[in-house]
Protein backbone atom coordinates (compact mmCIF):
# COMPACT_ATOMS: atom_id res chain seq x y z
CA UNK A 1 0.00 0.00 0.00
CA UNK A 2 1.35 3.44 -0.89
CA UNK A 3 2.19 6.00 1.79
CA UNK A 4 -0.02 8.79 3.04
CA UNK A 5 -0.95 11.74 0.91
CA UNK A 6 1.86 14.28 1.12
CA UNK A 7 0.98 17.03 3.61
CA UNK A 8 1.24 19.83 1.08
CA UNK A 9 -1.44 18.14 -1.02
CA UNK A 10 -4.02 18.24 1.75
CA UNK A 11 -4.14 22.00 2.31
CA UNK A 12 -7.55 23.47 1.67
CA UNK A 13 -9.00 26.94 1.85
CA UNK A 14 -10.97 27.60 5.01
CA UNK A 15 -14.62 28.36 4.40
CA UNK A 16 -17.32 29.90 6.58
CA UNK A 17 -18.76 27.44 9.11
CA UNK A 18 -22.46 26.61 9.01
CA UNK A 19 -23.95 28.95 11.56
CA UNK A 20 -25.88 27.80 14.60
CA UNK A 21 -26.82 29.36 17.92
CA UNK A 22 -24.44 27.82 20.43
CA UNK A 23 -21.91 28.70 23.07
CA UNK A 24 -18.44 30.02 22.32
CA UNK A 25 -16.06 27.12 21.70
CA UNK A 26 -13.23 26.34 24.09
CA UNK A 27 -9.72 27.31 23.02
CA UNK A 28 -7.32 24.60 24.21
CA UNK A 29 -3.80 23.55 23.14
CA UNK A 30 -4.04 26.03 20.27
CA UNK A 31 -7.20 24.26 19.08
CA UNK A 32 -10.89 25.17 19.02
CA UNK A 33 -13.20 22.55 20.55
CA UNK A 34 -16.99 22.95 20.50
CA UNK A 35 -18.45 23.31 23.99
CA UNK A 36 -21.29 20.85 23.44
CA UNK A 37 -22.77 17.90 25.31
CA UNK A 38 -23.56 14.67 23.48
CA UNK A 39 -27.19 15.72 23.10
CA UNK A 40 -26.24 19.14 21.75
CA UNK A 41 -23.63 17.57 19.44
CA UNK A 42 -26.23 15.26 17.95
CA UNK A 43 -28.57 18.21 17.34
CA UNK A 44 -25.71 20.01 15.65
CA UNK A 45 -25.05 16.98 13.44
CA UNK A 46 -28.69 17.00 12.40
CA UNK A 47 -28.43 20.69 11.48
CA UNK A 48 -25.32 20.05 9.40
CA UNK A 49 -26.87 17.11 7.56
CA UNK A 50 -29.96 19.18 6.80
CA UNK A 51 -27.80 22.05 5.50
CA UNK A 52 -26.17 19.62 3.06
CA UNK A 53 -23.01 21.67 2.62
CA UNK A 54 -20.48 18.85 2.91
CA UNK A 55 -18.96 19.29 6.36
CA UNK A 56 -16.62 17.24 8.50
CA UNK A 57 -16.63 16.28 12.17
CA UNK A 58 -13.40 15.57 14.01
CA UNK A 59 -12.78 14.10 17.45
CA UNK A 60 -9.92 15.41 19.60
CA UNK A 61 -8.12 13.16 22.07
CA UNK A 62 -4.67 13.23 23.66
CA UNK A 63 -3.06 11.48 20.69
CA UNK A 64 -4.60 13.95 18.24
CA UNK A 65 -3.39 16.92 20.32
CA UNK A 66 0.17 15.56 20.26
CA UNK A 67 -0.02 14.86 16.52
CA UNK A 68 -1.29 18.37 15.80
CA UNK A 69 1.71 19.88 17.57
CA UNK A 70 4.04 17.99 15.22
CA UNK A 71 1.94 18.12 12.04
CA UNK A 72 0.95 21.65 11.05
CA UNK A 73 -1.03 20.39 8.08
CA UNK A 74 -3.15 18.24 10.39
CA UNK A 75 -3.71 21.32 12.56
CA UNK A 76 -4.98 23.23 9.51
CA UNK A 77 -7.35 20.40 8.68
CA UNK A 78 -8.72 20.34 12.23
CA UNK A 79 -9.19 24.11 12.21
CA UNK A 80 -11.23 23.89 9.00
CA UNK A 81 -13.69 21.36 10.42
CA UNK A 82 -17.24 22.46 11.21
CA UNK A 83 -17.69 20.36 14.34
CA UNK A 84 -14.91 19.45 16.77
CA UNK A 85 -15.60 17.25 19.80
CA UNK A 86 -13.61 16.22 22.87
CA UNK A 87 -13.24 12.49 22.35
CA UNK A 88 -10.87 11.82 25.26
CA UNK A 89 -11.65 12.17 28.96
CA UNK A 90 -8.14 13.55 29.42
CA UNK A 91 -9.07 16.47 27.14
CA UNK A 92 -12.12 17.25 29.32
CA UNK A 93 -10.05 17.13 32.51
CA UNK A 94 -7.39 19.32 30.93
CA UNK A 95 -10.03 21.86 29.87
CA UNK A 96 -11.08 22.24 33.52
CA UNK A 97 -7.50 22.59 34.70
CA UNK A 98 -6.88 25.25 32.06
CA UNK A 99 -9.97 27.23 33.06
CA UNK A 100 -11.89 26.72 29.81
CA UNK A 101 -14.14 23.78 30.74
CA UNK A 102 -15.92 21.49 28.33
CA UNK A 103 -19.27 20.06 29.52
CA UNK A 104 -18.46 16.40 28.92
CA UNK A 105 -16.67 13.88 26.80
CA UNK A 106 -18.29 13.20 23.43
CA UNK A 107 -16.69 9.87 22.55
CA UNK A 108 -16.47 9.26 18.82
CA UNK A 109 -17.78 5.72 19.10
CA UNK A 110 -20.79 6.87 21.15
CA UNK A 111 -21.53 9.63 18.64
CA UNK A 112 -21.30 7.05 15.85
CA UNK A 113 -23.94 4.90 17.56
CA UNK A 114 -26.14 7.95 18.12
CA UNK A 115 -25.83 8.90 14.46
CA UNK A 116 -26.71 5.38 13.37
CA UNK A 117 -29.86 5.55 15.50
CA UNK A 118 -30.63 9.01 14.09
CA UNK A 119 -30.11 7.69 10.55
CA UNK A 120 -32.54 4.87 11.24
CA UNK A 121 -35.19 7.34 12.50
CA UNK A 122 -34.67 10.00 9.85
CA UNK A 123 -34.01 7.76 6.87
CA UNK A 124 -30.47 9.02 6.33
CA UNK A 125 -28.38 7.03 3.89
CA UNK A 126 -25.13 5.69 5.40
CA UNK A 127 -21.78 4.72 3.85
CA UNK A 128 -18.83 3.01 5.58
CA UNK A 129 -15.30 3.49 4.28
CA UNK A 130 -12.32 1.77 5.89
CA UNK A 131 -11.20 -1.29 7.90
CA UNK A 132 -10.65 -4.69 6.29
CA UNK A 133 -13.24 -6.41 4.13
CA UNK A 134 -13.99 -9.03 6.81
CA UNK A 135 -14.34 -6.49 9.61
CA UNK A 136 -16.46 -4.22 7.44
CA UNK A 137 -18.75 -7.05 6.35
CA UNK A 138 -19.40 -8.07 9.96
CA UNK A 139 -19.84 -4.46 11.09
CA UNK A 140 -22.46 -3.81 8.41
CA UNK A 141 -24.31 -7.00 9.34
CA UNK A 142 -24.32 -5.96 13.00
CA UNK A 143 -25.57 -2.46 12.16
CA UNK A 144 -28.43 -3.88 10.12
CA UNK A 145 -29.34 -6.13 13.03
CA UNK A 146 -29.12 -3.37 15.65
CA UNK A 147 -30.96 -0.78 13.53
CA UNK A 148 -33.57 -2.58 11.40
CA UNK A 149 -34.46 -0.70 8.25
CA UNK A 150 -31.37 1.52 8.26
CA UNK A 151 -30.22 2.42 4.75
CA UNK A 152 -26.60 1.38 4.26
CA UNK A 153 -25.95 2.38 0.68
CA UNK A 154 -22.31 1.33 0.45
CA UNK A 155 -19.23 -0.05 2.18
CA UNK A 156 -15.64 -0.15 0.99
CA UNK A 157 -12.47 -1.29 2.77
CA UNK A 158 -9.73 1.25 3.48
CA UNK A 159 -6.90 -0.57 1.71
CA UNK A 160 -6.36 1.46 -1.43
CA UNK A 161 -3.41 3.37 -2.85
CA UNK A 162 -3.23 7.15 -2.93
CA UNK A 163 -3.77 7.20 -6.68
CA UNK A 164 -7.12 5.43 -6.14
CA UNK A 165 -8.39 8.12 -3.77
CA UNK A 166 -10.34 10.04 -6.42
CA UNK A 167 -12.00 6.86 -7.71
CA UNK A 168 -13.05 5.94 -4.16
CA UNK A 169 -14.52 9.43 -3.71
CA UNK A 170 -16.43 8.98 -6.99
CA UNK A 171 -17.83 5.66 -5.76
CA UNK A 172 -19.02 7.30 -2.54
CA UNK A 173 -20.63 10.13 -4.51
CA UNK A 174 -22.42 7.65 -6.77
CA UNK A 175 -24.01 5.98 -3.71
CA UNK A 176 -25.35 9.40 -2.58
CA UNK A 177 -25.11 8.92 1.21
CA UNK A 178 -26.09 11.52 3.80
CA UNK A 179 -23.56 10.29 6.37
CA UNK A 180 -20.06 8.95 5.72
CA UNK A 181 -18.13 7.07 8.43
CA UNK A 182 -14.41 6.82 7.64
CA UNK A 183 -12.78 3.96 9.55
CA UNK A 184 -9.16 4.56 8.62
CA UNK A 185 -6.30 5.31 11.03
CA UNK A 186 -5.23 8.83 11.87
CA UNK A 187 -3.95 10.91 10.13
CA UNK A 188 -4.83 9.03 6.94
CA UNK A 189 -8.55 9.60 7.40
CA UNK A 190 -8.02 13.32 8.02
CA UNK A 191 -5.80 13.67 4.95
CA UNK A 192 -8.23 11.74 2.77
CA UNK A 193 -11.25 13.74 3.90
CA UNK A 194 -9.34 17.01 3.48
CA UNK A 195 -8.46 16.10 -0.10
CA UNK A 196 -11.60 14.29 -1.23
CA UNK A 197 -14.36 15.04 1.27
CA UNK A 198 -15.94 17.78 -0.82
CA UNK A 199 -15.75 15.60 -3.92
CA UNK A 200 -17.88 12.89 -2.30
CA UNK A 201 -20.84 15.27 -2.04
CA UNK A 202 -21.72 13.81 1.37
CA UNK A 203 -23.47 16.30 3.70
CA UNK A 204 -21.76 14.98 6.87
CA UNK A 205 -18.50 13.03 7.20
CA UNK A 206 -16.96 11.66 10.37
CA UNK A 207 -13.73 9.79 11.04
CA UNK A 208 -14.38 6.82 13.33
CA UNK A 209 -11.02 5.02 13.29
CA UNK A 210 -11.12 1.71 15.14
CA UNK A 211 -14.75 2.10 16.21
CA UNK A 212 -15.81 -0.14 13.33
CA UNK A 213 -13.65 -2.95 14.78
CA UNK A 214 -15.65 -2.66 18.00
CA UNK A 215 -18.89 -2.53 16.04
CA UNK A 216 -17.85 -5.74 14.27
CA UNK A 217 -16.99 -7.42 17.58
CA UNK A 218 -13.31 -7.82 16.66
CA UNK A 219 -12.18 -5.51 19.47
CA UNK A 220 -13.71 -5.10 22.92
CA UNK A 221 -14.47 -1.74 24.44
CA UNK A 222 -13.41 -0.91 27.99
CA UNK A 223 -15.96 -1.41 30.79
CA UNK A 224 -17.98 1.67 31.79
CA UNK A 225 -16.02 1.97 35.04
CA UNK A 226 -12.74 2.34 33.14
CA UNK A 227 -14.30 4.79 30.70
CA UNK A 228 -15.44 7.04 33.56
CA UNK A 229 -11.95 6.94 35.08
CA UNK A 230 -10.39 7.95 31.76
CA UNK A 231 -8.65 4.58 31.46
CA UNK A 232 -10.11 3.39 28.17
CA UNK A 233 -6.65 3.81 26.64
CA UNK A 234 -5.20 1.38 29.22
CA UNK A 235 -7.80 -1.25 28.30
CA UNK A 236 -6.93 -0.92 24.61
CA UNK A 237 -3.23 -1.08 25.47
CA UNK A 238 -3.78 -4.39 27.28
CA UNK A 239 -5.43 -5.80 24.13
CA UNK A 240 -2.74 -4.60 21.68
CA UNK A 241 0.40 -3.79 23.70
CA UNK A 242 2.93 -3.99 20.86
CA UNK A 243 0.99 -1.78 18.48
CA UNK A 244 -0.21 0.79 21.01
CA UNK A 245 2.65 1.01 23.52
CA UNK A 246 4.34 4.04 22.01
CA UNK A 247 1.10 5.78 21.09
CA UNK A 248 -0.31 5.68 24.60
CA UNK A 249 2.59 5.71 27.06
CA UNK A 250 4.87 8.03 25.13
CA UNK A 251 1.98 10.00 23.66
CA UNK A 252 0.25 10.49 27.02
CA UNK A 253 3.50 11.81 28.51
CA UNK A 254 3.79 14.32 25.66
CA UNK A 255 0.16 15.35 26.12
CA UNK A 256 0.79 15.96 29.83
CA UNK A 257 3.74 18.17 28.88
CA UNK A 258 1.54 20.20 26.50
CA UNK A 259 -1.09 20.67 29.24
CA UNK A 260 1.54 21.79 31.77
CA UNK A 261 3.02 24.25 29.27
CA UNK A 262 -0.42 25.69 28.48
CA UNK A 263 -1.29 25.93 32.17
CA UNK A 264 1.76 28.00 33.02
CA UNK A 265 1.35 30.00 29.82
CA UNK A 266 -2.20 30.96 30.80
CA UNK A 267 -1.28 31.73 34.40
CA UNK A 268 1.92 33.68 33.72
CA UNK A 269 1.69 36.99 35.57
CA UNK A 270 1.55 40.10 33.43
CA UNK A 271 4.67 42.25 33.48
C-alpha atoms as one frame of an Amber mdcrd trajectory, in Angstrom:
protein
   0.000   0.000   0.000   1.353   3.440  -0.886   2.193   5.995   1.791  -0.022
   8.789   3.044  -0.947  11.744   0.907   1.855  14.278   1.119   0.977  17.032
   3.614   1.243  19.830   1.085  -1.440  18.145  -1.024  -4.018  18.244   1.748
  -4.137  21.997   2.313  -7.552  23.469   1.665  -9.004  26.939   1.854 -10.972
  27.599   5.006 -14.624  28.358   4.398 -17.318  29.900   6.581 -18.758  27.442
   9.106 -22.456  26.605   9.009 -23.953  28.947  11.564 -25.879  27.797  14.603
 -26.817  29.359  17.922 -24.440  27.822  20.428 -21.906  28.700  23.070 -18.443
  30.025  22.324 -16.058  27.116  21.696 -13.231  26.345  24.093  -9.716  27.314
  23.025  -7.317  24.605  24.205  -3.800  23.545  23.143  -4.042  26.031  20.271
  -7.200  24.263  19.081 -10.886  25.174  19.019 -13.204  22.552  20.554 -16.990
  22.955  20.499 -18.453  23.308  23.986 -21.286  20.848  23.438 -22.770  17.903
  25.310 -23.557  14.671  23.478 -27.186  15.720  23.104 -26.239  19.136  21.746
 -23.626  17.574  19.436 -26.231  15.264  17.950 -28.571  18.210  17.344 -25.711
  20.014  15.648 -25.048  16.981  13.443 -28.689  16.996  12.400 -28.433  20.689
  11.482 -25.323  20.052   9.400 -26.874  17.106   7.564 -29.958  19.183   6.801
 -27.798  22.047   5.505 -26.174  19.620   3.057 -23.005  21.673   2.621 -20.484
  18.849   2.910 -18.961  19.292   6.364 -16.621  17.239   8.501 -16.634  16.275
  12.169 -13.396  15.568  14.005 -12.778  14.098  17.453  -9.921  15.406  19.598
  -8.119  13.156  22.065  -4.670  13.229  23.663  -3.056  11.477  20.685  -4.600
  13.951  18.240  -3.388  16.916  20.319   0.171  15.558  20.263  -0.025  14.855
  16.521  -1.286  18.370  15.800   1.714  19.883  17.570   4.044  17.993  15.218
   1.943  18.116  12.038   0.949  21.648  11.050  -1.029  20.386   8.081  -3.152
  18.245  10.386  -3.714  21.319  12.557  -4.979  23.232   9.514  -7.354  20.395
   8.678  -8.718  20.344  12.229  -9.187  24.114  12.213 -11.227  23.890   8.999
 -13.692  21.358  10.423 -17.235  22.463  11.210 -17.690  20.360  14.337 -14.914
  19.451  16.775 -15.602  17.248  19.805 -13.609  16.222  22.872 -13.244  12.490
  22.348 -10.870  11.823  25.258 -11.651  12.169  28.958  -8.142  13.555  29.416
  -9.070  16.467  27.142 -12.117  17.251  29.317 -10.047  17.128  32.507  -7.387
  19.324  30.930 -10.032  21.855  29.872 -11.082  22.241  33.520  -7.500  22.589
  34.703  -6.885  25.247  32.059  -9.967  27.230  33.055 -11.891  26.725  29.805
 -14.139  23.780  30.739 -15.918  21.494  28.332 -19.269  20.063  29.523 -18.459
  16.401  28.924 -16.667  13.881  26.796 -18.290  13.198  23.426 -16.693   9.869
  22.546 -16.466   9.256  18.818 -17.784   5.724  19.102 -20.793   6.874  21.152
 -21.527   9.626  18.643 -21.301   7.050  15.852 -23.938   4.900  17.562 -26.144
   7.953  18.121 -25.830   8.902  14.460 -26.709   5.383  13.367 -29.861   5.551
  15.502 -30.633   9.007  14.092 -30.113   7.690  10.555 -32.544   4.874  11.244
 -35.188   7.343  12.503 -34.671   9.997   9.848 -34.010   7.757   6.865 -30.467
   9.019   6.325 -28.375   7.033   3.887 -25.127   5.695   5.397 -21.784   4.721
   3.851 -18.834   3.010   5.580 -15.297   3.492   4.285 -12.315   1.769   5.894
 -11.202  -1.287   7.897 -10.647  -4.690   6.288 -13.237  -6.414   4.134 -13.985
  -9.034   6.808 -14.340  -6.494   9.605 -16.456  -4.223   7.437 -18.746  -7.050
   6.352 -19.401  -8.071   9.961 -19.840  -4.462  11.089 -22.458  -3.805   8.409
 -24.308  -7.002   9.341 -24.324  -5.959  13.001 -25.570  -2.462  12.161 -28.428
  -3.877  10.115 -29.342  -6.132  13.033 -29.119  -3.366  15.646 -30.956  -0.782
  13.528 -33.569  -2.577  11.404 -34.459  -0.700   8.254 -31.370   1.521   8.264
 -30.223   2.416   4.753 -26.601   1.380   4.265 -25.946   2.376   0.678 -22.314
   1.325   0.454 -19.231  -0.050   2.177 -15.636  -0.145   0.991 -12.471  -1.287
   2.771  -9.731   1.249   3.482  -6.903  -0.573   1.705  -6.360   1.456  -1.434
  -3.412   3.369  -2.849  -3.226   7.149  -2.928  -3.773   7.198  -6.684  -7.120
   5.432  -6.139  -8.388   8.121  -3.771 -10.345  10.041  -6.419 -12.000   6.855
  -7.706 -13.046   5.941  -4.156 -14.524   9.427  -3.713 -16.430   8.982  -6.989
 -17.834   5.660  -5.765 -19.017   7.300  -2.541 -20.630  10.126  -4.506 -22.421
   7.646  -6.767 -24.008   5.984  -3.707 -25.348   9.397  -2.578 -25.113   8.921
   1.206 -26.088  11.516   3.796 -23.556  10.287   6.369 -20.058   8.947   5.719
 -18.129   7.066   8.428 -14.413   6.818   7.635 -12.779   3.956   9.546  -9.156
   4.559   8.615  -6.303   5.306  11.027  -5.230   8.829  11.868  -3.954  10.906
  10.135  -4.832   9.034   6.938  -8.553   9.600   7.398  -8.018  13.323   8.025
  -5.795  13.666   4.945  -8.227  11.741   2.765 -11.252  13.736   3.897  -9.343
  17.008   3.476  -8.461  16.104  -0.105 -11.599  14.286  -1.235 -14.358  15.045
   1.270 -15.939  17.776  -0.819 -15.755  15.597  -3.923 -17.882  12.890  -2.296
 -20.838  15.272  -2.044 -21.724  13.808   1.374 -23.467  16.301   3.703 -21.760
  14.979   6.867 -18.503  13.029   7.198 -16.962  11.657  10.368 -13.729   9.791
  11.039 -14.382   6.815  13.325 -11.025   5.016  13.290 -11.118   1.713  15.145
 -14.754   2.099  16.214 -15.810  -0.145  13.331 -13.647  -2.948  14.776 -15.651
  -2.664  17.997 -18.885  -2.527  16.040 -17.849  -5.735  14.272 -16.986  -7.420
  17.580 -13.309  -7.825  16.665 -12.178  -5.507  19.466 -13.712  -5.101  22.917
 -14.471  -1.736  24.443 -13.412  -0.909  27.992 -15.965  -1.413  30.789 -17.982
   1.672  31.788 -16.019   1.969  35.040 -12.736   2.335  33.139 -14.300   4.793
  30.696 -15.437   7.041  33.563 -11.945   6.943  35.076 -10.395   7.949  31.760
  -8.648   4.581  31.459 -10.112   3.390  28.173  -6.650   3.813  26.641  -5.197
   1.379  29.217  -7.796  -1.246  28.302  -6.927  -0.918  24.614  -3.227  -1.080
  25.469  -3.783  -4.392  27.276  -5.426  -5.804  24.133  -2.743  -4.599  21.685
   0.403  -3.794  23.703   2.935  -3.986  20.864   0.986  -1.782  18.479  -0.212
   0.786  21.008   2.647   1.013  23.523   4.342   4.040  22.008   1.095   5.778
  21.087  -0.305   5.684  24.595   2.587   5.705  27.057   4.872   8.033  25.135
   1.975   9.998  23.657   0.251  10.493  27.017   3.496  11.814  28.506   3.789
  14.317  25.663   0.159  15.353  26.121   0.795  15.960  29.825   3.738  18.174
  28.881   1.543  20.200  26.499  -1.088  20.674  29.235   1.543  21.795  31.765
   3.024  24.249  29.268  -0.417  25.691  28.479  -1.293  25.925  32.174   1.759
  28.000  33.022   1.346  30.003  29.818  -2.202  30.960  30.797  -1.277  31.727
  34.399   1.919  33.675  33.722   1.690  36.994  35.569   1.553  40.105  33.428
   4.670  42.254  33.481
